[in-house]
Amino acid sequence: QVQLVESGGGLVQPGGSLRLSCAVSRNIVNIYAMGWYRQTPGKQRELVARITRADSTNYAESVKGRFTISTDNAKNTVYLQMNSLKPEDTAVYYCNARIYLLGGDSWGQGTQVTVSS
């Protein structure tokens, strides 16, 4: 089991930026992949960005070129840099740790991101 604590959410105007952080309770180099997901009311949780321990990344089409996922192994922290934010990016963002290739998921409590003028 891994404990994940997100921070950095808030209210931002369209076109603005935010950086989300996820503090991980164990050494992230031993975790298969770390990811950020988001969810809005009435919709399924969707993958935003993911990074594997081999530094392979993938992004949702809607955020490519605007969001960047990264890790700081020394701090056991995962980041999501979000630029050029749009109102449709408004959601609760969740940090995910997939311990193994085929499972072992842990989730954070979520952080609200609201993009509005």
Secondary structure by P-SEA (a helix, b strand, c coil): cbbbbbcccccccccbbbbbbbbbccccccccccbbbbbccccccccccccccccbbbbcccccccbbbbbcccccbbbbbbcccccccccbbbbbbbcccccccccccbbbbbbcc
